[in-house]
Amino acid sequence: MLTWENDVEVTALRKRGWSISAIARHTGFDRKTVRKYLAGDGTPGVRARPGPDPFEPFLDYVTARLVEDPHLWARTLYDELEGLGFALSYQSLTRNIRQRDLRPVCQDCRTATQRPNAVIDHQPGDETQWDWLELPNPPDSWGWGKTAHLLVGSLAHSGKWRAVLSPSADQPHLVAGLDTVSRGLGGVSRVWRFDRMATVCDPGSGRVTASFAGVAKHYGVSVAICPPRRGNRKGVVEKINHTAAQRWWRTLPDDVSVEQAQVSVDRFAAVRGDTRLRATAAGRSSVATVAAAEPLQSMPATPYPVIVSEPRTASRQALVAYRGNRYSVPPELAAAQVIVSHPLGEHFLDIATAGGIVIARHRMAADGLGVVVRDGGHVIALDAAAMATATTGRPHRRKERIPPGAAARAAAEHLLRQRDGKPAAAADKPTSSTDSTVIDLSAYERAAQKRTLK
């Protein structure tokens, strides 16, 4: 077999007038090999198989299966071929599929991933695009588990965006985020666009749910749902998600609180997002300038009435942390699981047991102040419970010497007597009504003498 480099050299020497024998002597190849490649009967880099191709009998089956299912795993196909007598290795199967180009392009998927994208012209104040951005590995101090959620809202015309952090993507947190972000954007556009999230619509049909229809009516907006598998229909917010994840979340320190992280993302959106330059009909303008000219509707005076609930664990001081502040509960719930509920737009919160019984209501402090809100009754009850347990004695030290006491020594002595077969002490000897005491043995002696005389 000649490589492409050998084939080029052989061809060049032939064009210089060299004979086949001279070329063979110069290159070290056989004359028949040189003659074959000069005649075009050989393909450089491809070694001729000495025998029949063992893959050839299975070519039709492999081709048919991959046409039927372009995404069929080669491992699954190999399992099927083994039952048909396929004796080659799995690596030989994948090599043949690759070299023979047997796997076709899936046209159904190509229309979703490789289709041409049109540029959509968004009119000022026409559309706000919304999306949840999942953020992995939040700081452990947040207590949110493995994933945090960022609700991002962006005006499609200007590109202005704001976002709010949330521990959950359920509907109450969605509604709370919609209200907060819309107020940060400066108002409500004519249309809110979502992908097929279950908290807004039925994912299969795309019809808005009855529970979210009330939210849309409250804010006076129309709801537009993206077609299935058409995430780029809301490409403005998708690009902002990418920016927020790579430029803000990726560099967020571990020692920040939720409230500090929220302030950080607000600052990033204002400093980095609003100062971007956009091409407009009047020339290049910043995002903030273009957004200021958008005709947005005013926000309702009050948010949509929804109750946001989050689980919390009370501390040993009977305090529950919520939004950067701490609120008291009765001392019986110290270190217990509770549910904190906050009606959106109200200035109070309820703390309930895991069973749903409300045991405390507090007036909410501003988020992130770090204040402690205590009820007078909770303070008195906590002090009483603490003092009641303060006189129970000191706890044992880890290396404190505590030898066996009197009761343990008496029990051990009784066990030792039983092991050695000795009678128990008088105090330990059990009493019984059948026991008899022998006072005089002379009666036994006389009876024995009579038996001897006989």
C-alpha positions as CSV (number, residue, x, y, z in Angstrom):
1,M,0.0,0.0,0.0
2,L,1.2,3.5,-0.9
3,T,0.5,6.5,1.2
4,W,-0.5,9.8,-0.3
5,E,3.1,11.0,0.1
6,N,4.4,7.9,-1.7
7,D,1.8,8.3,-4.5
8,V,2.8,11.9,-5.1
9,E,6.5,11.0,-5.3
10,V,5.9,8.1,-7.7
11,T,3.7,10.3,-9.9
12,A,6.3,13.1,-9.9
13,L,9.1,10.7,-10.8
14,R,7.1,9.2,-13.7
15,K,6.4,12.6,-15.1
16,R,10.2,13.3,-15.1
17,G,10.6,10.4,-17.4
18,W,11.7,7.7,-15.0
19,S,10.9,4.1,-15.8
20,I,8.8,1.9,-13.6
21,S,11.9,-0.2,-12.7
22,A,13.9,2.9,-11.8
23,I,11.0,4.2,-9.6
24,A,10.7,0.8,-7.9
25,R,14.4,0.7,-7.1
26,H,14.4,4.3,-5.8
27,T,11.3,4.0,-3.6
28,G,11.7,0.4,-2.6
29,F,8.3,-0.7,-3.7
30,D,7.4,-3.6,-6.0
31,R,7.2,-2.8,-9.7
32,K,3.6,-4.2,-9.9
33,T,2.6,-2.0,-7.0
34,V,4.1,1.1,-8.7
35,R,2.4,0.2,-12.0
36,K,-0.9,-0.3,-10.3
37,Y,-0.9,3.1,-8.6
38,L,0.3,4.9,-11.7
39,A,-2.6,3.2,-13.7
40,G,-5.1,4.5,-11.0
41,D,-6.1,1.0,-9.9
42,G,-5.1,1.6,-6.3
43,T,-6.3,4.1,-3.7
44,P,-3.5,5.7,-1.6
45,G,-3.9,5.0,2.2
46,V,-6.3,2.1,1.7
47,R,-5.0,-1.4,2.1
48,A,-6.6,-4.0,-0.1
49,R,-8.3,-6.7,1.9
50,P,-6.8,-10.1,1.2
51,G,-10.2,-11.9,1.7
52,P,-13.9,-11.2,1.6
53,D,-15.1,-8.3,3.8
54,P,-16.8,-9.9,7.0
55,F,-18.9,-6.8,7.4
56,E,-20.5,-7.0,4.0
57,P,-23.2,-9.5,4.8
58,F,-24.5,-7.2,7.6
59,L,-24.3,-4.0,5.6
60,D,-28.0,-4.0,4.5
61,Y,-29.3,-4.6,8.0
62,V,-27.1,-1.9,9.6
63,T,-28.1,0.6,6.9
64,A,-31.8,-0.2,7.3
65,R,-31.7,0.1,11.1
66,L,-29.9,3.5,11.0
67,V,-32.3,4.8,8.4
68,E,-35.2,3.8,10.7
69,D,-33.6,5.3,13.8
70,P,-30.7,7.7,13.1
71,H,-30.1,8.0,16.9
72,L,-29.8,4.3,17.5
73,W,-26.9,3.6,19.8
74,A,-24.1,1.5,18.2
75,R,-24.1,-0.5,21.4
76,T,-27.8,-1.4,20.9
77,L,-27.2,-2.2,17.3
78,Y,-24.3,-4.5,18.3
79,D,-26.6,-6.4,20.6
80,E,-28.9,-7.0,17.7
81,L,-26.1,-8.1,15.4
82,E,-24.8,-10.6,17.9
83,G,-28.0,-12.5,17.6
84,L,-27.5,-12.5,13.8
85,G,-24.1,-14.1,13.9
86,F,-22.0,-10.9,13.9
87,A,-18.5,-12.1,14.9
88,L,-16.6,-8.8,14.7
89,S,-15.9,-6.5,17.7
90,Y,-17.8,-3.5,18.8
91,Q,-14.9,-1.3,17.7
92,S,-15.1,-2.8,14.2
93,L,-18.8,-2.0,14.0
94,T,-18.3,1.7,15.0
95,R,-15.4,2.0,12.6
96,N,-17.4,0.6,9.7
97,I,-20.3,2.9,10.5
98,R,-18.0,5.9,10.5
99,Q,-15.9,5.0,7.5
100,R,-18.9,4.0,5.3
101,D,-20.9,7.0,6.5
102,L,-23.9,4.8,7.3
103,R,-25.5,7.0,10.0
104,P,-27.8,9.5,8.2
105,V,-28.6,13.0,9.4
106,C,-31.9,13.1,11.3
107,Q,-34.1,15.6,9.4
108,D,-36.6,16.0,12.2
109,C,-33.8,17.2,14.6
110,R,-32.1,19.2,11.9
111,T,-35.1,21.4,11.6
112,A,-34.9,22.2,15.3
113,T,-31.1,22.7,15.6
114,Q,-29.7,23.6,12.2
115,R,-32.6,25.6,10.7
116,P,-32.1,29.2,9.5
117,N,-33.2,31.8,12.1
118,A,-35.0,34.9,11.1
119,V,-34.5,38.3,12.8
120,I,-37.6,39.2,14.7
121,D,-38.4,42.9,14.9
122,H,-39.8,43.8,18.4
123,Q,-41.7,47.0,18.7
124,P,-41.0,49.3,21.8
125,G,-43.1,48.2,24.8
126,D,-44.4,45.2,22.9
127,E,-42.9,42.1,24.6
128,T,-41.1,41.0,27.8
129,Q,-39.4,37.6,27.6
130,W,-39.2,35.4,30.8
131,D,-37.1,32.4,31.6
132,W,-35.8,30.4,34.6
133,L,-32.1,30.0,34.8
134,E,-30.9,27.1,36.9
135,L,-27.7,27.9,38.8
136,P,-25.8,24.9,40.1
137,N,-23.8,24.7,43.3
138,P,-25.1,27.6,45.3
139,P,-23.3,28.5,48.6
140,D,-24.0,26.0,51.4
141,S,-25.0,28.9,53.7
142,W,-28.1,29.5,51.6
143,G,-29.5,26.1,52.4
144,W,-31.0,25.8,48.9
145,G,-29.6,22.4,48.1
146,K,-27.8,21.7,44.8
147,T,-29.6,24.3,42.6
148,A,-30.6,27.9,42.8
149,H,-33.1,29.5,40.4
150,L,-32.8,32.9,38.8
151,L,-35.9,34.4,37.1
152,V,-34.8,36.6,34.3
153,G,-37.0,39.1,32.5
154,S,-35.9,41.1,29.5
155,L,-37.6,43.8,27.4
156,A,-37.3,42.4,23.9
157,H,-36.9,45.8,22.1
158,S,-34.3,47.4,24.2
159,G,-32.7,44.4,25.9
160,K,-33.0,45.8,29.4
161,W,-33.2,43.0,31.9
162,R,-33.6,42.4,35.6
163,A,-33.5,39.2,37.6
164,V,-34.5,37.8,41.0
165,L,-33.0,34.9,42.9
166,S,-35.4,32.2,44.2
167,P,-35.0,28.9,46.1
168,S,-37.8,27.3,44.0
169,A,-39.4,27.6,40.6
170,D,-43.0,26.9,41.7
171,Q,-45.9,29.2,40.8
172,P,-45.9,31.4,43.9
173,H,-42.2,32.1,43.6
174,L,-42.8,32.8,39.8
175,V,-45.5,35.3,40.5
176,A,-43.4,37.0,43.2
177,G,-40.5,37.2,40.8
178,L,-42.7,38.5,37.9
179,D,-43.8,41.4,40.2
180,T,-40.3,42.2,41.4
181,V,-38.7,42.1,38.0
182,S,-41.4,44.1,36.3
183,R,-41.1,46.9,38.8
184,G,-37.4,46.8,38.2
185,L,-37.9,47.1,34.5
186,G,-40.1,50.1,35.0
187,G,-43.5,48.7,34.0
188,V,-45.5,46.1,32.1
189,S,-45.2,45.4,28.4
190,R,-48.1,44.4,26.2
191,V,-47.1,40.7,26.1
192,W,-45.3,38.3,28.4
193,R,-43.6,35.5,26.5
194,F,-42.8,32.2,28.2
195,D,-41.5,28.8,27.1
196,R,-43.7,25.8,28.0
197,M,-43.2,25.9,31.7
198,A,-45.9,24.0,33.7
199,T,-46.5,26.9,36.1
200,V,-47.8,29.0,33.2
201,C,-49.3,26.6,30.6
202,D,-50.0,23.0,29.8
203,P,-46.7,21.8,28.4
204,G,-48.4,19.6,25.8
205,S,-51.0,21.9,24.4
206,G,-49.5,25.3,25.3
207,R,-52.8,26.6,26.7
208,V,-52.5,28.9,29.7
209,T,-53.6,27.4,33.0
210,A,-56.5,28.8,34.9
211,S,-54.3,29.7,37.9
212,F,-51.9,31.8,35.8
213,A,-54.8,33.4,33.8
214,G,-55.7,35.3,37.0
215,V,-52.1,36.6,37.3
216,A,-52.1,37.8,33.6
217,K,-55.5,39.6,34.2
218,H,-54.2,41.3,37.3
219,Y,-51.3,42.8,35.5
220,G,-53.2,43.4,32.2
221,V,-50.9,41.5,29.9
222,S,-51.4,39.0,27.1
223,V,-49.5,35.7,27.4
224,A,-47.5,34.2,24.5
225,I,-46.2,30.7,24.6
226,C,-43.2,29.7,22.5
227,P,-43.8,26.8,20.0
228,P,-42.4,23.4,21.1
229,R,-38.6,23.1,20.8
230,R,-38.3,26.7,19.7
231,G,-36.3,28.2,22.5
232,N,-34.7,30.7,20.2
233,R,-38.1,32.4,19.8
234,K,-37.2,34.2,23.0
235,G,-33.5,34.6,22.1
236,V,-33.1,37.9,23.9
237,V,-33.6,36.4,27.3
238,E,-31.7,33.2,26.3
239,K,-28.6,35.3,25.5
240,I,-28.9,37.2,28.8
241,N,-29.1,33.9,30.6
242,H,-25.8,32.9,29.1
243,T,-24.3,36.3,30.1
244,A,-25.6,36.1,33.7
245,A,-24.3,32.5,34.1
246,Q,-20.8,33.2,32.7
247,R,-20.1,36.7,33.9
248,W,-22.0,37.0,37.2
249,W,-22.7,33.6,38.7
250,R,-19.4,32.0,37.7
251,T,-17.4,34.5,39.8
252,L,-19.8,34.9,42.8
253,P,-17.9,34.3,46.0
254,D,-18.9,31.6,48.5
255,D,-19.2,33.8,51.5
256,V,-22.1,36.0,50.2
257,S,-25.7,35.7,51.6
258,V,-28.8,35.5,49.4
259,E,-29.5,39.2,50.0
260,Q,-26.0,40.2,49.0
261,A,-26.1,38.0,45.9
262,Q,-29.4,39.7,44.9
263,V,-27.8,43.1,45.3
264,S,-24.9,41.9,43.2
265,V,-27.1,40.7,40.3
266,D,-29.0,44.0,40.4
267,R,-25.8,46.0,40.2
268,F,-24.5,43.8,37.4
269,A,-27.7,44.3,35.4
270,A,-27.6,48.0,35.8
271,V,-23.8,48.6,35.4
272,R,-23.0,46.0,32.7
273,G,-26.4,45.5,31.1
274,D,-27.9,49.0,30.9
275,T,-24.6,50.5,29.5
276,R,-24.4,48.2,26.5
277,L,-24.6,50.2,23.2
278,R,-27.4,49.4,20.7
279,A,-27.7,50.3,17.0
280,T,-30.9,52.4,16.5
281,A,-32.3,54.6,13.8
282,A,-30.9,57.7,15.5
283,G,-27.5,56.2,16.0
284,R,-25.8,54.2,18.7
285,S,-27.6,54.5,22.1
286,S,-27.2,52.6,25.4
287,V,-29.7,50.1,26.5
288,A,-30.9,52.4,29.3
289,T,-31.6,55.2,26.9
290,V,-33.6,52.9,24.5
291,A,-35.5,51.4,27.4
292,A,-36.5,54.8,28.8
293,A,-38.4,55.5,25.6
294,E,-40.4,52.3,25.7
295,P,-44.1,52.9,26.4
296,L,-44.7,50.5,29.3
297,Q,-47.9,50.3,31.3
298,S,-47.9,51.2,35.0
299,M,-47.6,48.5,37.5
300,P,-50.7,47.7,39.7
301,A,-50.7,49.3,43.1
302,T,-50.5,46.0,44.8
303,P,-49.0,42.7,43.7
304,Y,-51.1,39.7,42.8
305,P,-52.3,38.0,46.0
306,V,-50.3,34.9,46.4
307,I,-48.7,33.2,49.4
308,V,-45.0,32.3,49.1
309,S,-44.0,29.4,51.5
310,E,-40.6,28.1,52.3
311,P,-39.4,25.5,54.8
312,R,-37.0,26.5,57.5
313,T,-35.3,25.0,60.6
314,A,-35.6,26.9,63.8
315,S,-32.3,27.5,65.8
316,R,-31.8,26.3,69.3
317,Q,-32.6,29.9,70.4
318,A,-36.1,29.4,68.8
319,L,-35.3,31.8,65.9
320,V,-36.2,31.3,62.2
321,A,-34.1,32.9,59.5
322,Y,-36.0,34.5,56.6
323,R,-34.7,37.0,54.0
324,G,-31.8,38.2,56.1
325,N,-33.7,38.6,59.4
326,R,-34.6,36.2,62.2
327,Y,-38.1,35.8,63.8
328,S,-39.0,34.1,67.1
329,V,-41.1,31.0,67.7
330,P,-42.2,29.2,70.9
331,P,-39.3,27.4,72.6
332,E,-41.0,24.0,71.9
333,L,-40.1,24.5,68.2
334,A,-36.4,25.0,68.8
335,A,-34.4,23.0,66.3
336,A,-37.7,21.9,64.6
337,Q,-38.8,22.1,61.0
338,V,-41.3,25.0,60.3
339,I,-43.0,26.6,57.3
340,V,-42.6,30.4,56.7
341,S,-45.5,31.9,54.7
342,H,-45.6,35.4,53.4
343,P,-48.6,36.8,51.5
344,L,-47.2,38.8,48.6
345,G,-47.6,42.5,49.2
346,E,-48.4,42.2,52.9
347,H,-46.1,43.3,55.7
348,F,-46.4,40.3,57.9
349,L,-45.4,36.6,57.8
350,D,-46.7,33.5,59.4
351,I,-44.7,30.6,60.9
352,A,-46.4,27.3,61.0
353,T,-45.5,23.8,62.2
354,A,-44.8,21.0,59.7
355,G,-48.4,20.0,60.2
356,G,-49.6,23.5,59.0
357,I,-50.6,24.9,62.4
358,V,-49.7,28.6,62.6
359,I,-47.9,29.3,65.8
360,A,-46.4,32.8,65.2
361,R,-47.1,35.9,63.2
362,H,-44.6,38.8,62.9
363,R,-44.4,42.1,61.1
364,M,-41.7,41.7,58.4
365,A,-38.5,43.8,58.6
366,A,-36.8,45.0,55.4
367,D,-34.8,42.3,53.7
368,G,-31.2,41.9,54.7
369,L,-31.2,44.1,57.8
370,G,-30.0,41.3,60.1
371,V,-32.5,42.3,62.8
372,V,-34.1,39.9,65.3
373,V,-37.9,40.2,65.7
374,R,-39.1,38.6,68.9
375,D,-42.5,38.2,70.5
376,G,-42.6,39.1,74.2
377,G,-44.4,35.9,75.1
378,H,-41.8,33.9,73.2
379,V,-39.0,35.6,75.1
380,I,-40.6,34.8,78.5
381,A,-41.3,31.2,77.6
382,L,-37.8,30.7,76.2
383,D,-36.2,32.1,79.4
384,A,-38.4,29.9,81.6
385,A,-37.5,26.8,79.5
386,A,-33.8,27.6,79.7
387,M,-33.9,28.2,83.5
388,A,-35.8,25.0,84.0
389,T,-33.1,23.0,82.4
390,A,-30.2,25.0,84.0
391,T,-30.6,23.2,87.4
392,T,-30.6,19.7,86.2
393,G,-26.9,19.2,87.0
394,R,-23.8,19.5,85.0
395,P,-23.3,17.2,82.1
396,H,-20.7,14.4,82.2
397,R,-17.3,15.1,80.9
398,R,-15.9,12.8,78.2
399,K,-13.0,11.5,80.4
400,E,-14.8,11.7,83.8
401,R,-14.2,8.7,86.2
402,I,-17.4,7.0,87.3
403,P,-16.7,3.8,89.3
404,P,-19.4,1.1,90.0
405,G,-21.8,2.1,92.7
406,A,-23.3,0.2,95.7
407,A,-26.1,-1.4,93.7
408,A,-23.7,-2.5,90.9
409,R,-21.3,-4.0,93.5
410,A,-24.1,-5.9,95.3
411,A,-25.3,-7.4,92.0
412,A,-21.8,-8.3,91.0
413,E,-21.2,-10.1,94.3
414,H,-24.4,-12.1,93.9
415,L,-23.3,-13.2,90.4
416,L,-19.9,-14.3,91.7
417,R,-21.5,-16.5,94.4
418,Q,-23.7,-18.2,91.8
419,R,-20.7,-18.8,89.5
420,D,-18.6,-20.3,92.4
421,G,-21.5,-22.5,93.7
422,K,-21.5,-20.8,97.2
423,P,-24.7,-20.3,99.1
424,A,-26.2,-16.9,98.8
425,A,-26.1,-14.5,101.7
426,A,-29.0,-14.3,104.1
427,A,-30.2,-11.2,102.5
428,D,-29.9,-12.7,99.1
429,K,-31.4,-16.1,99.9
430,P,-34.9,-16.5,98.6
431,T,-37.6,-17.5,101.1
432,S,-40.1,-20.3,100.4
433,S,-43.0,-21.9,102.3
434,T,-41.6,-25.5,101.7
435,D,-38.2,-24.8,103.4
436,S,-37.7,-26.7,106.8
437,T,-35.0,-26.2,109.4
438,V,-33.4,-29.4,111.0
439,I,-33.0,-28.6,114.8
440,D,-32.1,-32.1,116.3
441,L,-30.4,-35.0,114.4
442,S,-30.9,-37.6,117.2
443,A,-34.1,-38.9,115.6
444,Y,-32.2,-39.8,112.5
445,E,-29.5,-41.5,114.6
446,R,-32.0,-43.8,116.5
447,A,-33.7,-44.7,113.2
448,A,-30.4,-45.8,111.7
449,Q,-29.5,-48.0,114.8
450,K,-32.8,-49.8,114.6
451,R,-32.2,-50.7,111.0
452,T,-28.8,-52.0,112.0
453,L,-30.1,-54.3,114.8
454,K,-32.7,-55.9,112.5
